[in-house]
Amino acid sequence: MNTLSYKTRSVSKEDEPKKWYVVDAQDMIVGRLATSIANVLRGKHKPSYTPHADTGDYVIVLNADKVRFTGNKLEGKTYLRYTGYTGGLRSRTAREMFEKKPLDVMEKAVRGMLPKTKLGRAQLKKLFLYTGSTHPHGAQKPEEFKF
């Protein structure tokens, strides 16, 4: 009889220390960057990943307005939203989104890759997007995250 006990350790959000990472998004592809950011926000890059707990880290994205699409997605990709009124379906192309709200492109891409629950909304709050190359989170000592 083996006396060793192998048990799966379930981590709570209080047990796991949170880190801060900074990413320079200049000339990176939107979808590929969004999947990597979503994995860090969820905590899938850690060996202690727990699906039901918020064990992810904070992510600061710099130059989020300088990301790019591949192929013909700038003209062909449409973002839909509904106003709440009858016939209120509105659509914008990716080019129009870049002109009017450049940070929303990256936020919508990451949001679509997170769970559609309370946990996903809590994980999205750990994402900080900035258009320039500076950020106000210097006190948290963020590390560079290479994708």
N, C-alpha and C positions, 0 to 999 in steps of 0.2 A: 504494500500500500504506500502510495506516495504522500508524504506529509506536506509537500509544497502546495501552497494555495495560489492559484492563478485567477485573479479576479480583474474584471474590466473596471477601470477607474472612471467614474463619471464626474466630469469637472463642472463646477458651477461658475457663474460669471465673477463671483467674488474671489475665487481661488486663482484665477488666471490673471497675471499682470498684463496691463495694456501697454503697448508700445505705440509710438508715433512714427509714421513713415512719410517721406516727401517724395513726390514723383514729378519729373519734368515731362510734360506731355507734348512738347513741341515736335511736330512732324511724326507723331505716332498715329497708328490706325485706331479709329474709335472703338470698334468692336473688340479687338484684341486687347486693348488697354482696359476696357470695361470689364472683361472677364477676369483679368488679373486683379483689378481693384476689388471686384466683388468677392473673389476668393480671400483676399486679405481682410475685408470687412466682416466676412463670415467666420474667419479663423481657420479656413481649410488648409492654410500653409503651415499650421502647427501640428505636431503629433498628438496634442491633447484636444483635437477638434471634437466638439460635442454638438450634434445637430440642433438640440432643443435649447441650448444656452448661448448667450451672446459672448463668445470668447474671442471675437475678432479684435483687430487693432484699428487705430485711427489712421486715416489717409488724407494727406494734403496734396492736391493736384495743382501744380503751377502751369501757366500758359495753356489753360484748358480751352481757350479760344483758338489755338493754333493746331488742333488735331486735324486729321484728314480722313477722307473716305477713299476707298479704292473703287475702281471701275466707274460706272455711271451713277453711283448712288447719290451724288450731290444733286442731281436733277431728278432721278427716278424714285428716291426714297421719300415717302410722305409721312408726316406726323399728324395723327388725327386726334381731335378733342371734341367734346360735346358740351355745349353751353348750358344745357338743361331745359331749353325751350324747344318747341316743336320745329323740326327742320333745322336744328341748331348744330348740325355736324360741320365742323370747320377743319380744313386741312392746310398744311404748309409743307413745302418741300424742304429738304435739308439745307439748301442754299438760303432760303428765306429765314429759317431758324438761326443760321449762323449770323445773318445780318441783324435780326431783331433781338434774339436772346442767345448769345453764343454759349453760355454756360449750361443752358437747358439741354443741349444736345448730349453732353457727357452725362449729365444727371439722369436723363431718361434712359440712356443706355445702361447705366449701372443699376438703376431702379428695376429695370426689366429682368435683371439677372439675380435679384434678391427675392426671398420668399415674400408672398403677398399676405403677410400676417403682421401682428404686433411686433414680432421679432424682426422682421424685415424692415419695418419702419424705424425701429430702434437702431438697427445696423446702419441705415442710410444716414442717420444723424451724425455718424462718425466720419462722414465724407465732407471735406472742405475744398471747394473749387475756387480758384483765383485766376484772373486773366493775365496778370503780370508775373514777374519772376520773384516777387517778394511776398511774404506772408506774415501775419502777426502772431504766429505760434512759436516764436523762438524760445520761449521759456520752457516748452515741453521737450526741447532738444530732439527734434525729429531726425531720424536716420534716413539716408538715401536708400530707396528700394529699387533694385535692378530687376527688370522684367525680361 
